[in-house]
Amino acid sequence: MRKFFVSIVLGLGAMVTVASPALADNKPSPKPTPKLISKADPVKVPTPPPPKTHVVAAGDSLSIIADQEQFESWRPLWNANPDLSNPDLIYEGQKLIVPVGPTTDRPLPEGVVVQAAPVQQYAAPAPAPVRRVASANYAAGAGGVLERIRMRESGGNYATNTGNGYYGAYQFNLGTWQGVGGSGLPSNASPAEQDMRAQMLYDRRGCSPWPNTCY
C-alpha cells in the first residue's frame, strides 16, 4: 500500500515537472493600457446679474420711479412686480424690481383707470416785431427834407444847368450823380429819377452833400 502511494506521488511530481514549461509558455500577454481621452471643458454659462431693485422712499410713486429710471411710463414697473395689487399703492421700504428689458403687460385691477397723458399744445411763438424806420417824404412837390434841399438849391427847377458843374434840382455834380447810378446829365433826367437818386444819396450820406441847404 505504501509503495503504491509513493508511486502515485512520484507520478504526480513528474506530471508537474512536465507540465511546468507548458504553463510558463501560456502566460497571459499584458493588456494594453487604454488611452485616456480628455473631455472638452464644459461650456461655462455666464451667471445672469441679479435683478436691479429700487427701495421705495417716502413720497415715491411708480410714476416718479419711472421718471428716475427714464422709462416712458410706469407700466414696466407694474409688469415686473406681480406682487403689486394696485399701481397706486406702494409702501416706504418696499423693494421693487426694475426691469432692464421689455416686459409683458399684465392687467390692471378692476376699477383702476389709466388716464391718457394730456396732449400739450404749444402756441406758435409770436413773430419778432419788424423794426421799421420811417423815411422822410421825398416825393416831388411834397414836404420833407428833399423838398427843402431842391427849393434851396435850384428853386425846385429840375432842368437847371448854370454851367458851374452842378445840375438839376439837387445840384448834383457828375461824380456824385454817377456814384448813385445815374448816367448822362442830371438836369436831363426826369424829376422822378432825380428824386430817386437824391433819396439814395441822402440814405447813404445824410445832409453832408448839402451842408448849407439841408438843415
Order of alpha helices (4+ residues) and beta strands (2+ residues): alpha-beta-alpha-alpha-beta-alpha-alpha-alpha
